[in-house]
Amino acid sequence: MRKFAIGNWKMNGNIASLKMLGEVQAAQAFSGVSVVICPPYPLLHAATLASNGSGVEIGAQSCHHLANGAHTGDVSSDLLADVGARYVIVGHSERRADHHESNSAVCAQFQSAKTAGLTPILCIGETRAERAAGRTIEVISAQLKASLPPQAQAFILAYEPIWAIGTGLIPSLDEIAQVHAFLAHQLAEICGSDSKISVLYGGSVKASNAAQIFALPHVDGALVGGASFAAKDFCPIITALGHAQ
């Protein structure tokens, strides 16, 4: 399965921040894993220029489901592809919460991304209350099924427990392994056993815990938030993924 280290910069960074791509490129070349950086919209074109010719690819953090129209502040998948993005995150919990994006809206964005030639990075995850109630598998299964269009192929799935994002908290290794084993089984049922969908873990991933997480079965990399803003934090995660069997 293809290994991915994906950095989601969220609403952080500036033109000067793109200098770190040189160090990230070196770590990517050494590790042999696939590295994607998802900066804010205004940095996308500059990021594609800065990464040109390297193994680092550029993605966006969201997309509108329509190709154009009167949607002030929104960005279409076609435009993202036009400025050089190759991936786009859909269904991140912060978009689901802050912009009230439902599973059906995420599904439409997923389809829009595919139509534009982008690879969707679909995010799913449970709240702390849902985990405490023992509903993790039920919740993420429903999210996955409702967020995918029929016959979905060639995408990346990221499991991000909402309560672990930016908190420093993280599920136990056994809990991560249980969820990823379930997702691998469910993806085989939905997409076919030969679909080769990479499943990433996200939520407070950092250099100190990356190797342990990547050693788990069915964990094909990470969607990284805060630890992707600086090369000194992100490169060790890339290296750890390269060393994982």
Contacts in CASP RR format, 6 or more apart in sequence:
PFRMAT RR
TARGET T0000
AUTHOR 0000-0000-0000
METHOD contacts of the structure
MODEL  1
MRKFAIGNWKMNGNIASLKMLGEVQAAQAFSGVSVVICPPYPLLHAATLA
SNGSGVEIGAQSCHHLANGAHTGDVSSDLLADVGARYVIVGHSERRADHH
ESNSAVCAQFQSAKTAGLTPILCIGETRAERAAGRTIEVISAQLKASLPP
QAQAFILAYEPIWAIGTGLIPSLDEIAQVHAFLAHQLAEICGSDSKISVL
YGGSVKASNAAQIFALPHVDGALVGGASFAAKDFCPIITALGHAQ
1 196 0 8 1.000
1 198 0 8 1.000
1 220 0 8 1.000
2 34 0 8 1.000
2 196 0 8 1.000
2 198 0 8 1.000
2 220 0 8 1.000
3 32 0 8 1.000
3 33 0 8 1.000
3 34 0 8 1.000
3 198 0 8 1.000
3 220 0 8 1.000
3 221 0 8 1.000
3 241 0 8 1.000
3 242 0 8 1.000
3 244 0 8 1.000
4 33 0 8 1.000
4 34 0 8 1.000
4 35 0 8 1.000
4 36 0 8 1.000
4 156 0 8 1.000
4 198 0 8 1.000
4 200 0 8 1.000
4 220 0 8 1.000
4 221 0 8 1.000
4 222 0 8 1.000
5 28 0 8 1.000
5 33 0 8 1.000
5 34 0 8 1.000
5 35 0 8 1.000
5 36 0 8 1.000
5 221 0 8 1.000
5 222 0 8 1.000
5 224 0 8 1.000
5 234 0 8 1.000
5 237 0 8 1.000
5 238 0 8 1.000
5 241 0 8 1.000
6 35 0 8 1.000
6 36 0 8 1.000
6 37 0 8 1.000
6 38 0 8 1.000
6 87 0 8 1.000
6 121 0 8 1.000
6 156 0 8 1.000
6 158 0 8 1.000
6 200 0 8 1.000
6 222 0 8 1.000
6 223 0 8 1.000
6 224 0 8 1.000
6 228 0 8 1.000
7 36 0 8 1.000
7 37 0 8 1.000
7 38 0 8 1.000
7 223 0 8 1.000
7 224 0 8 1.000
7 225 0 8 1.000
7 228 0 8 1.000
7 234 0 8 1.000
8 38 0 8 1.000
8 61 0 8 1.000
8 89 0 8 1.000
8 92 0 8 1.000
8 223 0 8 1.000
8 224 0 8 1.000
8 225 0 8 1.000
8 228 0 8 1.000
9 17 0 8 1.000
9 37 0 8 1.000
9 38 0 8 1.000
9 39 0 8 1.000
9 40 0 8 1.000
9 43 0 8 1.000
9 61 0 8 1.000
9 225 0 8 1.000
9 228 0 8 1.000
9 229 0 8 1.000
10 40 0 8 1.000
10 61 0 8 1.000
10 94 0 8 1.000
10 225 0 8 1.000
10 226 0 8 1.000
11 40 0 8 1.000
12 40 0 8 1.000
12 226 0 8 1.000
12 229 0 8 1.000
13 39 0 8 1.000
13 40 0 8 1.000
13 43 0 8 1.000
13 229 0 8 1.000
14 43 0 8 1.000
15 43 0 8 1.000
15 46 0 8 1.000
17 39 0 8 1.000
17 43 0 8 1.000
17 229 0 8 1.000
18 39 0 8 1.000
18 43 0 8 1.000
18 46 0 8 1.000
18 47 0 8 1.000
18 50 0 8 1.000
20 230 0 8 1.000
20 231 0 8 1.000
20 234 0 8 1.000
21 37 0 8 1.000
21 47 0 8 1.000
21 50 0 8 1.000
21 51 0 8 1.000
21 54 0 8 1.000
21 56 0 8 1.000
22 50 0 8 1.000
22 54 0 8 1.000
22 231 0 8 1.000
23 231 0 8 1.000
23 235 0 8 1.000
24 35 0 8 1.000
24 37 0 8 1.000
24 56 0 8 1.000
24 231 0 8 1.000
24 234 0 8 1.000
24 235 0 8 1.000
24 238 0 8 1.000
25 51 0 8 1.000
25 54 0 8 1.000
25 55 0 8 1.000
25 56 0 8 1.000
26 235 0 8 1.000
27 35 0 8 1.000
27 231 0 8 1.000
27 234 0 8 1.000
27 235 0 8 1.000
27 238 0 8 1.000
27 239 0 8 1.000
28 34 0 8 1.000
28 35 0 8 1.000
28 54 0 8 1.000
28 55 0 8 1.000
28 56 0 8 1.000
28 238 0 8 1.000
29 54 0 8 1.000
29 55 0 8 1.000
30 239 0 8 1.000
31 238 0 8 1.000
31 239 0 8 1.000
31 241 0 8 1.000
31 242 0 8 1.000
31 243 0 8 1.000
32 242 0 8 1.000
33 221 0 8 1.000
33 238 0 8 1.000
33 241 0 8 1.000
33 242 0 8 1.000
34 57 0 8 1.000
35 55 0 8 1.000
35 56 0 8 1.000
35 57 0 8 1.000
35 238 0 8 1.000
36 56 0 8 1.000
36 57 0 8 1.000
36 58 0 8 1.000
36 59 0 8 1.000
36 86 0 8 1.000
36 87 0 8 1.000
36 121 0 8 1.000
37 47 0 8 1.000
37 51 0 8 1.000
37 56 0 8 1.000
37 57 0 8 1.000
37 58 0 8 1.000
37 59 0 8 1.000
37 228 0 8 1.000
38 58 0 8 1.000
38 59 0 8 1.000
38 60 0 8 1.000
38 61 0 8 1.000
38 87 0 8 1.000
38 88 0 8 1.000
38 89 0 8 1.000
38 121 0 8 1.000
39 47 0 8 1.000
39 58 0 8 1.000
39 59 0 8 1.000
40 61 0 8 1.000
41 60 0 8 1.000
41 61 0 8 1.000
41 75 0 8 1.000
44 58 0 8 1.000
44 59 0 8 1.000
44 60 0 8 1.000
44 80 0 8 1.000
44 83 0 8 1.000
44 84 0 8 1.000
44 85 0 8 1.000
45 83 0 8 1.000
45 84 0 8 1.000
47 58 0 8 1.000
48 58 0 8 1.000
48 83 0 8 1.000
48 84 0 8 1.000
48 85 0 8 1.000
51 57 0 8 1.000
51 58 0 8 1.000
57 86 0 8 1.000
57 87 0 8 1.000
58 84 0 8 1.000
58 85 0 8 1.000
58 86 0 8 1.000
58 87 0 8 1.000
59 80 0 8 1.000
59 85 0 8 1.000
59 86 0 8 1.000
59 87 0 8 1.000
59 88 0 8 1.000
59 89 0 8 1.000
59 118 0 8 1.000
60 75 0 8 1.000
60 80 0 8 1.000
60 85 0 8 1.000
60 87 0 8 1.000
60 88 0 8 1.000
60 89 0 8 1.000
60 118 0 8 1.000
61 88 0 8 1.000
61 89 0 8 1.000
61 92 0 8 1.000
61 95 0 8 1.000
62 75 0 8 1.000
62 88 0 8 1.000
62 89 0 8 1.000
62 90 0 8 1.000
62 91 0 8 1.000
62 92 0 8 1.000
62 95 0 8 1.000
62 109 0 8 1.000
63 75 0 8 1.000
63 76 0 8 1.000
63 77 0 8 1.000
63 80 0 8 1.000
63 88 0 8 1.000
63 90 0 8 1.000
63 109 0 8 1.000
63 112 0 8 1.000
63 113 0 8 1.000
63 116 0 8 1.000
63 118 0 8 1.000
64 71 0 8 1.000
64 74 0 8 1.000
64 75 0 8 1.000
64 76 0 8 1.000
64 77 0 8 1.000
64 109 0 8 1.000
64 112 0 8 1.000
65 105 0 8 1.000
65 108 0 8 1.000
65 109 0 8 1.000
65 111 0 8 1.000
65 112 0 8 1.000
66 76 0 8 1.000
66 112 0 8 1.000
67 76 0 8 1.000
67 77 0 8 1.000
67 78 0 8 1.000
67 112 0 8 1.000
67 116 0 8 1.000
68 76 0 8 1.000
68 78 0 8 1.000
76 112 0 8 1.000
76 116 0 8 1.000
77 88 0 8 1.000
77 109 0 8 1.000
77 112 0 8 1.000
77 113 0 8 1.000
77 115 0 8 1.000
77 116 0 8 1.000
77 117 0 8 1.000
77 118 0 8 1.000
78 116 0 8 1.000
80 88 0 8 1.000
80 116 0 8 1.000
80 118 0 8 1.000
81 116 0 8 1.000
81 117 0 8 1.000
81 118 0 8 1.000
85 118 0 8 1.000
86 118 0 8 1.000
86 119 0 8 1.000
87 118 0 8 1.000
87 119 0 8 1.000
87 120 0 8 1.000
87 121 0 8 1.000
87 156 0 8 1.000
88 109 0 8 1.000
88 113 0 8 1.000
88 118 0 8 1.000
88 119 0 8 1.000
88 120 0 8 1.000
88 121 0 8 1.000
89 120 0 8 1.000
89 121 0 8 1.000
89 123 0 8 1.000
89 158 0 8 1.000
89 223 0 8 1.000
90 106 0 8 1.000
90 109 0 8 1.000
90 110 0 8 1.000
90 113 0 8 1.000
90 120 0 8 1.000
90 121 0 8 1.000
90 122 0 8 1.000
90 123 0 8 1.000
90 147 0 8 1.000
91 101 0 8 1.000
91 106 0 8 1.000
91 109 0 8 1.000
91 122 0 8 1.000
91 123 0 8 1.000
91 124 0 8 1.000
91 147 0 8 1.000
92 123 0 8 1.000
92 160 0 8 1.000
93 123 0 8 1.000
93 125 0 8 1.000
93 160 0 8 1.000
93 162 0 8 1.000
93 165 0 8 1.000
94 165 0 8 1.000
95 101 0 8 1.000
96 102 0 8 1.000
96 106 0 8 1.000
101 109 0 8 1.000
103 142 0 8 1.000
103 143 0 8 1.000
103 146 0 8 1.000
103 147 0 8 1.000
104 146 0 8 1.000
106 122 0 8 1.000
106 147 0 8 1.000
107 146 0 8 1.000
107 147 0 8 1.000
107 148 0 8 1.000
107 149 0 8 1.000
109 120 0 8 1.000
110 120 0 8 1.000
110 122 0 8 1.000
110 147 0 8 1.000
110 148 0 8 1.000
110 149 0 8 1.000
110 152 0 8 1.000
110 155 0 8 1.000
111 149 0 8 1.000
113 119 0 8 1.000
113 120 0 8 1.000
114 120 0 8 1.000
114 149 0 8 1.000
114 152 0 8 1.000
114 154 0 8 1.000
114 155 0 8 1.000
119 154 0 8 1.000
119 155 0 8 1.000
119 156 0 8 1.000
120 155 0 8 1.000
120 156 0 8 1.000
121 155 0 8 1.000
121 156 0 8 1.000
121 157 0 8 1.000
121 158 0 8 1.000
121 200 0 8 1.000
121 223 0 8 1.000
122 144 0 8 1.000
122 147 0 8 1.000
122 148 0 8 1.000
122 155 0 8 1.000
122 156 0 8 1.000
122 157 0 8 1.000
122 158 0 8 1.000
123 158 0 8 1.000
123 160 0 8 1.000
123 223 0 8 1.000
124 140 0 8 1.000
124 143 0 8 1.000
124 144 0 8 1.000
124 147 0 8 1.000
124 157 0 8 1.000
124 158 0 8 1.000
124 159 0 8 1.000
124 160 0 8 1.000
125 136 0 8 1.000
125 139 0 8 1.000
125 140 0 8 1.000
125 143 0 8 1.000
125 159 0 8 1.000
125 160 0 8 1.000
125 161 0 8 1.000
125 162 0 8 1.000
126 135 0 8 1.000
126 136 0 8 1.000
126 139 0 8 1.000
126 140 0 8 1.000
126 161 0 8 1.000
126 162 0 8 1.000
126 163 0 8 1.000
127 139 0 8 1.000
127 162 0 8 1.000
127 163 0 8 1.000
128 162 0 8 1.000
128 163 0 8 1.000
130 136 0 8 1.000
130 139 0 8 1.000
131 161 0 8 1.000
131 163 0 8 1.000
131 171 0 8 1.000
136 161 0 8 1.000
136 179 0 8 1.000
137 179 0 8 1.000
137 182 0 8 1.000
140 159 0 8 1.000
140 179 0 8 1.000
140 182 0 8 1.000
140 183 0 8 1.000
141 182 0 8 1.000
141 186 0 8 1.000
144 157 0 8 1.000
144 183 0 8 1.000
144 186 0 8 1.000
144 190 0 8 1.000
145 190 0 8 1.000
148 190 0 8 1.000
152 190 0 8 1.000
152 191 0 8 1.000
153 191 0 8 1.000
153 195 0 8 1.000
155 197 0 8 1.000
156 197 0 8 1.000
156 198 0 8 1.000
156 200 0 8 1.000
157 183 0 8 1.000
157 187 0 8 1.000
157 197 0 8 1.000
157 198 0 8 1.000
157 199 0 8 1.000
157 200 0 8 1.000
158 199 0 8 1.000
158 200 0 8 1.000
158 201 0 8 1.000
158 202 0 8 1.000
158 223 0 8 1.000
159 176 0 8 1.000
159 179 0 8 1.000
159 180 0 8 1.000
159 183 0 8 1.000
159 199 0 8 1.000
159 200 0 8 1.000
159 201 0 8 1.000
159 202 0 8 1.000
160 201 0 8 1.000
160 202 0 8 1.000
160 203 0 8 1.000
160 223 0 8 1.000
161 171 0 8 1.000
161 202 0 8 1.000
161 203 0 8 1.000
163 169 0 8 1.000
164 170 0 8 1.000
164 171 0 8 1.000
164 202 0 8 1.000
164 203 0 8 1.000
164 204 0 8 1.000
165 202 0 8 1.000
165 203 0 8 1.000
165 204 0 8 1.000
165 225 0 8 1.000
166 203 0 8 1.000
166 204 0 8 1.000
166 225 0 8 1.000
166 226 0 8 1.000
167 204 0 8 1.000
168 203 0 8 1.000
168 204 0 8 1.000
169 204 0 8 1.000
170 176 0 8 1.000
170 203 0 8 1.000
170 204 0 8 1.000
170 209 0 8 1.000
171 179 0 8 1.000
173 212 0 8 1.000
173 213 0 8 1.000
173 216 0 8 1.000
176 201 0 8 1.000
176 213 0 8 1.000
176 216 0 8 1.000
176 219 0 8 1.000
177 216 0 8 1.000
177 217 0 8 1.000
177 218 0 8 1.000
177 219 0 8 1.000
180 199 0 8 1.000
180 201 0 8 1.000
180 216 0 8 1.000
180 217 0 8 1.000
180 218 0 8 1.000
180 219 0 8 1.000
181 217 0 8 1.000
181 218 0 8 1.000
183 199 0 8 1.000
183 218 0 8 1.000
184 199 0 8 1.000
184 218 0 8 1.000
187 195 0 8 1.000
187 197 0 8 1.000
187 199 0 8 1.000
188 195 0 8 1.000
191 197 0 8 1.000
198 220 0 8 1.000
198 221 0 8 1.000
199 218 0 8 1.000
199 219 0 8 1.000
199 220 0 8 1.000
200 219 0 8 1.000
200 220 0 8 1.000
200 221 0 8 1.000
200 222 0 8 1.000
200 223 0 8 1.000
201 213 0 8 1.000
201 219 0 8 1.000
201 221 0 8 1.000
201 222 0 8 1.000
201 223 0 8 1.000
202 222 0 8 1.000
202 223 0 8 1.000
202 224 0 8 1.000
202 225 0 8 1.000
203 223 0 8 1.000
203 225 0 8 1.000
205 213 0 8 1.000
205 222 0 8 1.000
205 223 0 8 1.000
205 224 0 8 1.000
205 225 0 8 1.000
205 227 0 8 1.000
205 237 0 8 1.000
206 227 0 8 1.000
206 233 0 8 1.000
206 237 0 8 1.000
207 227 0 8 1.000
207 233 0 8 1.000
207 236 0 8 1.000
207 237 0 8 1.000
207 240 0 8 1.000
210 222 0 8 1.000
210 236 0 8 1.000
210 237 0 8 1.000
210 240 0 8 1.000
210 241 0 8 1.000
211 240 0 8 1.000
211 243 0 8 1.000
211 244 0 8 1.000
213 219 0 8 1.000
213 221 0 8 1.000
213 222 0 8 1.000
214 221 0 8 1.000
214 222 0 8 1.000
214 240 0 8 1.000
214 241 0 8 1.000
214 242 0 8 1.000
214 243 0 8 1.000
214 244 0 8 1.000
215 244 0 8 1.000
215 245 0 8 1.000
221 241 0 8 1.000
221 244 0 8 1.000
222 237 0 8 1.000
222 241 0 8 1.000
224 234 0 8 1.000
224 237 0 8 1.000
226 233 0 8 1.000
227 233 0 8 1.000
227 234 0 8 1.000
227 237 0 8 1.000
228 234 0 8 1.000
228 237 0 8 1.000
END
